[in-house]
């Protein structure tokens, strides 16, 4: 992961409320850790919103961590279909995309498949994605893995990005993982 980009897919108010109640709070907590780590380490963050007029905007607690990062509004299920998304990804020189968000078996999966066919490395952060039903989540992650995506965890990603424990960034970010 020489040039990773974190993508927060459709973590929106009305979608969030429809998600598996046992997973959604942990999912958002992990998205927040990943966004904080990316911001601290200078890793670009992109955010998308599926039909925000009907599904609301990005959750305020996630939005607060994103600063001035604009959301790519979309109606396509894959983020690659959002106006300007692929151009922005290419402009950042991304070679690997870290996917988080909603729903694991629809927008996250279809984005992963599109990015893989375009030659990008893709990791889906399993504890930072959610679906309405656990079977849909598992099916989506399984299909992504079969297609070549890496299925990983928030803690693994943060430690991969940090690289070592002898930095100020490690001392700051390790507190988020406790």
C-alpha positions as CSV (number, residue, x, y, z in Angstrom):
1,X,0.0,0.0,0.0
2,X,2.3,2.7,-1.2
3,X,-0.6,5.2,-1.9
4,X,-3.7,4.2,-0.1
5,X,-7.0,6.1,0.0
6,X,-9.7,5.5,2.6
7,X,-13.3,5.6,1.2
8,X,-16.3,6.0,3.5
9,X,-19.2,4.6,1.6
10,X,-22.7,5.9,2.3
11,X,-22.6,6.1,6.1
12,X,-25.8,8.1,6.1
13,X,-28.6,8.8,8.6
14,X,-31.5,6.8,7.2
15,X,-29.3,3.9,5.9
16,X,-27.6,3.7,9.3
17,X,-30.9,3.3,11.2
18,X,-31.8,0.4,8.9
19,X,-28.6,-1.5,9.6
20,X,-28.2,-4.6,11.9
21,X,-28.5,-3.0,15.4
22,X,-25.9,-5.4,16.9
23,X,-23.2,-4.2,14.4
24,X,-23.9,-0.6,13.5
25,X,-22.5,1.2,16.5
26,X,-19.2,-0.8,16.4
27,X,-19.1,-0.1,12.6
28,X,-19.4,3.6,13.1
29,X,-16.8,3.6,15.9
30,X,-14.4,1.8,13.6
31,X,-15.1,4.2,10.7
32,X,-14.3,7.0,13.0
33,X,-11.0,5.4,14.1
34,X,-10.0,4.9,10.4
35,X,-10.9,8.4,9.5
36,X,-8.9,9.8,12.4
37,X,-5.9,7.6,11.6
38,X,-6.0,8.6,7.9
39,X,-6.2,12.3,8.8
40,X,-3.3,12.0,11.3
41,X,-1.2,10.1,8.7
42,X,-2.0,12.3,5.7
43,X,-3.9,9.5,3.9
44,X,-6.6,10.9,1.6
45,X,-10.2,10.2,2.5
46,X,-13.1,10.2,0.1
47,X,-16.7,10.0,1.1
48,X,-19.9,9.1,-0.8
49,X,-23.6,9.6,-0.2
50,X,-26.2,7.5,-2.0
51,X,-29.2,9.6,-3.0
52,X,-28.8,12.0,0.0
53,X,-32.2,13.7,-0.7
54,X,-33.9,10.5,0.3
55,X,-31.3,8.8,2.6
56,X,-29.9,11.8,4.4
57,X,-26.4,13.0,4.8
58,X,-23.3,11.4,6.3
59,X,-23.8,10.8,10.1
60,X,-22.8,14.0,11.9
61,X,-20.2,12.2,14.1
62,X,-18.4,11.0,11.0
63,X,-18.9,14.3,9.2
64,X,-17.2,16.1,12.1
65,X,-14.0,14.2,11.5
66,X,-14.0,14.8,7.7
67,X,-13.5,18.5,7.9
68,X,-14.0,20.1,4.5
69,X,-14.0,16.8,2.6
70,X,-16.9,17.1,0.1
71,X,-19.2,14.1,-0.4
72,X,-19.5,12.5,-3.8
73,X,-23.3,12.3,-4.3
74,X,-24.4,9.2,-6.3
75,X,-27.3,7.2,-7.5
76,X,-25.1,4.4,-8.9
77,X,-24.5,1.7,-6.4
78,X,-20.7,1.5,-7.1
79,X,-18.7,4.6,-6.0
80,X,-16.9,4.3,-9.4
81,X,-20.2,5.5,-10.9
82,X,-20.3,8.7,-8.9
83,X,-19.4,11.9,-11.0
84,X,-15.8,12.7,-10.5
85,X,-15.0,9.9,-8.1
86,X,-12.6,7.9,-10.3
87,X,-11.0,11.1,-11.5
88,X,-10.3,12.1,-7.9
89,X,-8.9,8.7,-7.1
90,X,-6.6,8.8,-10.1
91,X,-5.6,12.3,-9.2
92,X,-4.5,11.2,-5.8
93,X,-2.3,8.5,-7.3
94,X,-4.1,5.8,-5.4
95,X,-2.9,2.2,-5.8
96,X,-4.9,0.8,-3.0
97,X,-8.4,1.6,-1.7
98,X,-9.6,0.9,1.9
99,X,-13.3,0.5,1.9
100,X,-15.6,1.1,4.8
101,X,-19.4,1.8,5.0
102,X,-22.8,0.7,4.1
103,X,-24.0,-1.8,2.8
104,X,-21.3,-4.5,2.6
105,X,-23.1,-6.6,0.0
106,X,-24.3,-3.7,-2.3
107,X,-22.4,-0.4,-2.5
108,X,-19.2,-1.6,-0.8
109,X,-19.1,-4.8,-2.7
110,X,-19.9,-3.3,-6.1
111,X,-17.3,-0.6,-5.6
112,X,-14.7,-3.2,-4.7
113,X,-15.5,-5.2,-7.8
114,X,-15.3,-2.1,-10.0
115,X,-12.0,-1.0,-8.5
116,X,-10.5,-4.4,-8.8
117,X,-11.3,-4.6,-12.5
118,X,-9.5,-1.2,-12.9
119,X,-6.4,-2.7,-11.4
120,X,-6.5,-1.1,-7.9
121,X,-5.8,-3.1,-4.8
122,X,-8.8,-3.2,-2.5
123,X,-9.2,-3.9,1.2
124,X,-12.6,-4.1,2.8
125,X,-12.4,-3.3,6.6
126,X,-14.8,-6.0,7.8
127,X,-15.5,-4.5,11.2
128,X,-16.1,-1.1,9.5
129,X,-18.9,-2.2,7.1
130,X,-22.5,-3.2,7.8
131,X,-25.6,-4.6,6.1
132,X,-29.2,-4.9,7.3
133,X,-28.7,-8.7,7.8
134,X,-25.7,-10.7,8.8
135,X,-26.1,-13.2,6.0
136,X,-25.9,-10.3,3.5
137,X,-22.8,-9.0,5.2
138,X,-21.1,-12.4,5.1
139,X,-22.1,-13.0,1.5
140,X,-20.8,-9.6,0.4
141,X,-17.4,-10.1,2.1
142,X,-17.2,-13.6,0.7
143,X,-17.8,-12.5,-2.9
144,X,-15.3,-9.6,-2.5
145,X,-12.7,-12.0,-1.2
146,X,-13.3,-14.4,-4.2
147,X,-12.8,-11.5,-6.5
148,X,-9.5,-10.6,-5.0
149,X,-10.2,-8.0,-2.3
150,X,-8.4,-8.4,1.1
151,X,-10.8,-8.6,4.0
152,X,-9.2,-7.0,7.0
153,X,-9.9,-5.3,10.3
154,X,-9.7,-1.7,11.7
155,X,-6.8,-2.5,14.0
156,X,-4.8,-4.3,11.3
157,X,-5.2,-1.4,8.9
158,X,-4.1,1.2,11.5
159,X,-1.0,-0.8,12.4
160,X,-0.2,-1.4,8.8
161,X,-0.4,2.3,8.1
162,X,1.6,3.2,11.2
163,X,4.4,0.7,10.3
164,X,6.1,0.9,13.7
165,X,5.6,1.7,17.4
166,X,8.3,4.3,17.8
167,X,6.4,7.3,16.5
168,X,4.2,10.1,17.9
169,X,1.5,8.9,15.5
170,X,1.6,5.5,17.1
171,X,1.3,6.9,20.6
172,X,-1.7,9.1,19.5
173,X,-3.5,6.5,17.5
174,X,-3.0,3.5,19.8
175,X,-5.2,5.2,22.3
176,X,-8.1,5.0,19.9
177,X,-7.7,1.2,19.7
178,X,-8.0,0.5,23.4
